[in-house]
């Protein structure tokens, strides 16, 4: 009877152990994939992550205390750390340590997302860059789920199945760090390999600004602050008082969200006379070259000769060329003095310009409202006096597709690690097989020695 109960208890423990292993490795896979994806999309667009970090600092009142290089460094450290944590979870490297780090990270992230949900200082958390946008409520839900998964992994860290032996784990760690830093470095010097923003190459600006027929419209409520006999009161539009009250101020709040087109803030005015030229540029059937410089005060002017040659090229072939900036007339004047710029200048919203291209300055080629090409100031197209028109192939506007870029990433990162894993497992299996044969041989020798001694 006791033997039967003991057997049942053993079977129950085995089932519980199997369930724990399944739960841990499921949670580990969810965390690993989330961290890898989150770190990668941040590394692909480090400047975009820098902008998001700045938004948080503004909300905390710390923006004046943080230099641009510091927020950029924070962006790179954040993306590298997330990507590395994800890879360590995936390969079960330093299982106890990485499980504790994951719990600590998710605890902080969940606390921040709870604050975002309650206070709403930032509309989008930036967890997945521009690739996936989440509301603050969705972010909080996501982080609660991930925190629960992290606690499961931390409860039984040794239940994570290793993919590599200890002797080769350092290769994955070092290769992961080198790879993700290289991705960030490439994106900083050139442009992000993947462009998730509405101003990507091939985007139709006019189509992006359209609101579909029947789309739900946002609703707003305006409150008026009025004063009478030294007393101030707030009124709604339906109870607006008579003319004996003096208007002081008004505030408008969105009470219901509606459809917002992907491109809703594209507006360009000339710097000279503040004339709106948005429709002229979007509707131009020819080619327009836009030198985008959110801040001319901080713009890199090393390549001004190449920019001036592009302006001469545009003028020679009848293309529109203008520099669009959010800087003041004084900054524009200084830029002209430094570079000898003869092209027109126009103004646009700072956020719009920073969204359009991650380079200061950067070049965008537009044709009939569609973006045909984008270049960083470090890789501007080379033109000479005899360079043919764009129609005849004078500018190489061909860009690698996202599929080709993803294939390159796979070739450079996933395949080497896959081959390393296969080689490591094969070597481990071979050693295990060899050790088993050696043990059998030793037993056989010992048996023969005992038989000889007995004789």
N, C-alpha and C positions, 0 to 999 in steps of 0.2 A: 504493500500500500504506500509506504514512504517512498519507495523507488518510483512508483507511478506519479506521485505528486511532485517529486524532484524532477522527473522528466518533463512534466507539464510546465513547471517553473522555468526550466532551462529553455524550452521551446518558446515560452512567452518572452523571456529575455532576449532571445535571438531575434524574434519579430520586432521587438522594441528597438533593438540595435540596428536592424535593417531600415526601419522607419526613420530613425535618427540620421543614418547615413544618407538616405534619400532626401530628407528635408534639408540637411546641411548642403549637399551638393546642388540641389535645386536653388536654394537661396544664394549659394556661392556663384552659380551661373548667372542669375539675375543681376547680382551686384557687379560681377566682372564685366558683363556686356554693357551695363549702364555706365560704369566708370570709364571703360575704354571709349565708348561712343562720345560721352560728354567731354573727356579729355581731348579726343581727336578733333571734334568740331571747334573746340576753343583754340587748339594749336593751329588749325588751318586758317583761322582769322584772329591772330593775337591782338590786332588793333581794335577789332570789334569788342573783344573781351576787355581790353583796356578802357574803352568807352563805358562799358557796363560797370566796371569797378569804379570809375569816376562817378557814375550815377549814384552808386551806393554811398560813396564818400560825401557827395552833396547832401544826400538824405541824412547822413550822420553829422553834417556840419564840419567835415574834415577836409573838404576839397582844397582849401587854401594851404593846407599843411602837407600836401602831397605833390611832388614834382612829377612831370610826365614820364621821366625815365623810371621812376619808382613804380608807378601804376603799370607801365609796360613790363617791367621785371616781374611784378606780381602776377600779371596775366600769363607770362611764360611759366612761372613757377607753379601756378594753379593748374594749368593744362598738363604740364609734365607730371605733376603729383597724381592727378586723377588717372591719367593714362597708365602710370606705373602701378598704382594700387590695383587697377583693373587687371593688368597683366599678371601681377603677383597672385591675385585671387584665382585667376584662370589657371595658372600653372601650379597653384598651391605652394608658393615659395614663402618660407618663413611664416608658417601657418599661424602660430600663436601671435606673433608680432602684427602681421597684416590684419588679423581679425580684430585686434584691439584698436589699431589705427582706424579701421573702417567704422567701428562703433563711435569713436571719438569724432570723426569727420561727419558722420550722419547725424550725430547728436547736435553738433553746431549748425549744420545745414537745416535740420528740422526746426531748430529754434529761430533761425533767421526767416525761414518760410512762414512760420507762425506769426512773426512780427509783420512780414509783408502782407499776410492775409488780413491782419487786424488793422494796421495803419495805412496800408496801400501807398507807400511812398514811391514805389517803382512798379510800373504796370506789368513788366515782364522780368522774371528772375534772371534770365540769361543762362539758365542751366545747360541748355543745348545750343547756345549761340543763336544764329538766325536760322538754323536747320529746322528746329521745332520750337514753336512759341507756346508757352503754357500760361494760363491764368494763374493768379496767386493761389486760388483754391485748388487747382489741379497740381500745382507745385507742392503744396502742403500735403495733399493726399499721396503723391508720389514719394515724398520723403518719409512719410510715416511708414509706408510699405517697405521702403528700403531700410529704414532703421530696424524694423521688425526682422527683416532678413539678416541684417548685420548682427543682431543679438543672437539669432539662431546659430550663425557661423561661429560667433565668439563662445557660445556655450559648448560646442563640440568641435573645436578647430582641427583636431587631429583626424577627424572623420573626412576632411577634404582629401580626395584622392589625388596623389601626386601624378603629374604627367612627366616629370623629369627627376632624375636622381640628384642628390645634393651636390655632387661634384660638378654638374653642368648648369645649375641654376643661375650662377653668376653671369653666364653668357647671356641669358634672357634679360636679366636686369640691366646690364650694360648696353646691350643692343637696343632695348626698349628706350632707354634714356637718350641714346645717340640719335635714334630714328625720330623721336618726337621733337627733339630740339632742332633737328635738320628740317623737319616740316615747318616749324615756326620760323626758322631763319629764312627759308625759301619764301614763305608768305610775306615776311617783312621786306625782303629785298625786291621781290617782284610783286605779285598779287596773290591772293588766296587761290589755292588749287581748285577749290570748290566755291562757287559763288551762290549763296542761298538767298541773296537779296533781290528785290524786285527790279534792280537795275543791272541784271546780269546780261552778258552778251547774248543777243537774240531777242531781248525783251522789247515789246512794243509799248512805248510810253503812253500813247493815246489809249490803247486797250487797257493798260494798267490803271488809267485814271477814270475809266468809265464805271458807272454804277448801274448794275443790271435793272431792267424794268421790273417793278414790283418788289424790289429789295426793301427790307425793313429799314426805316429811317430812324436815326437817333432822336431822342426827345430831350428837350432842355427846359429848365425852369429858371426864370430870372427873378431875383429879389432886388427891390429898390430900397435904398436907404435915403430917407427924407427927414427933414428937420422943420420944426415949427415951435416958436416960442422957446427955443433952447432945448427942446426935447427931440431926440432922434428915435425913429421907429422904422421897422422893416415892413414893406408891403409887397404883395404879389401883384401880378398884372390885373387879376380880376377884382382886387379891392384897392386899386390905385386911388389915392385921395384927390381932393380938389386942388386948385392952383395956389391955395394959401400955404401949401407945404413947399419947402425949398429942396430941390434935388441935391444930394450929397454924393452918392456913389451907387453903383449897381454891381451885382455879381451873378454870373450864370453858371449853373451846375447841370451836368448831364444826368438825367434821371433814368434814362433807358438807352442802352447801347444799340446801335444799328449797324448796318453794313458799312464798312470802311474799305474803300478800294486799296489795293496794294500800293499804288502811287497816289498819294492824296496831298502832297505838299510840294509839288514840282512847280515852282513859279520863278521866273527870271525877269529881272528889270535891268535896264542899262544904267551904268554908274554915272553917266554924264547928265541925263535928264530924267532918270527914274521912269522911263517908258517900259511898259510890259511887253516883252518880246517872246513870251512863252509859246503862243500859238504860231508865231513866225518860225521858231526853231523846230517845234514838233511837226509842223505842217510843211517844212521845207522838203521838196522833192529831190533836192540835190544833197550834197554831203556837207556836214557841219562838224568841225573839229572844236571840241570844248576842252580847254585846259582847266581842270578843276583844282582849285587851291583853296580849301576852307579858310586857312590863315596864311596870308602872304608873309606875315611877319616871321612865321616859322617855316615857310616853304624852302625847300632845297633849291638853290639857284645855281648849283654847279653845272647843270646841263642847259643853261640858258641859250648857248649857241645852237644846240640841237632844236630847242623850242623855236628859236627865231628862224631856223632853216625850215621847220615845218610850217611856220606862218608864211614864209616866202613861197613855199610849195603850194599852199592852199590859195594864196593870192594869184599865183601863176595859172592855176587851173580853175579859178572861179569858185572856190569853196569858201563857205563862211568859216571864220576862225575867231574865237573870242575866249577870254579868260573869265571864268565865273568864280567869284569869291564871296566870303562873308565879311571881308576886311573893310576897313574904313577908306575914305578917299586919301587920307594921309599915307596909309600903308601901300595903297596902289601907286601913289606918286613915288615912294621910295623904291618900289619894285621896278618901276619904269627907269628910274635913275640907275639902278644897279645892273639891269639887264638890257637896257636899250629897247624895251618892248614897244612896238608900234601898233599892236593889235588892240581891238576893243576890249573893254572890261564891263562885266555885268555882275549883279549881286543876286544872291540866293540865300536861302536859309542854311545856317551852319550845319544843322543835323542832316538836312537833305544832301548836302555836298559830301559829308563824311560817310553817308550811306551809299552814295553813288560809286565811289572808288576809294580804296584804302591806300591812297598815296597822296602826298602833298608836296608838289603838284602831281597830277596824273592826267592822262589824255584819254578822252572818250571820242570815238568816231560815231556819228549818227547819220542815218540815211532814211528819209521819209518816216521819221518818228521812231525808227528802230535802231537799237544799239548794235553796231557792226563790229566794234573792236574796243579794247581797253588796254592801256599800257601804263606801267609804273614809270616814274621819271628815271629809273635806273635801266629801263629797257625800251626807250622810245624808238619808233621806227626810223631807220636811217634813210634820208633823202638827199639827193644831189640835184644840180641844175638840170640834168638830163633824165631824172627819174620820171617815168611815164605817169599818166593819171591813174587814179584809183580804179577806174573802169578797165584799164589795161593792165592791171596787176601791179601798179606802182607801190602799193602798200600791202603787205601781207596781213590780211585780216583773218586768216584761218586760225582757229583755236581748237585745242584738243577737247573732245567731248568728255563729259563726266565719266562715261563708261571707260574710255581710254585712260583717264587719270586714275580711276579706281583700279584698273588692271595693273597700272604701274605700281600703285601702293601695294597691291597683293604680291607682285613679283619681288618688291624690295623688302617687304616685311613679313607677310604671312607665310610665304613659301619657305624662306630660310628657317623660320621657327618650326614649321611643320617638318622639314627635313631633319632639323636638329632633334625634334621629339622622336621621330621614327628611328633615327640612328641611336639615340640614347636608349630607347626601349628595346631595340634589337640587341644592343650591347649588354643591357641588363639581363635580357632573356638568355643570351649566350653564356654569360657568366653564371647565371643560375643553373643552366644545363650542365656547364662544366663542373660547377661545385657539386651538383648532384652525382655526376659520374665519378668524381674524385671520392666522394663519401662512400659510394658503392664499392669502389676499388679498395679503399681503406678497410671497410668492413670485411671484404673478401680476404684481404691480406691478414687481418687480425684473426679471422676464422681459421685460416690455414696454419697460422702460428700456434693457435691453441691446439689444433689437431696434432701438430708435430710434437708439441710439448707433452701431450697425453700419451704419445707412443713411447 
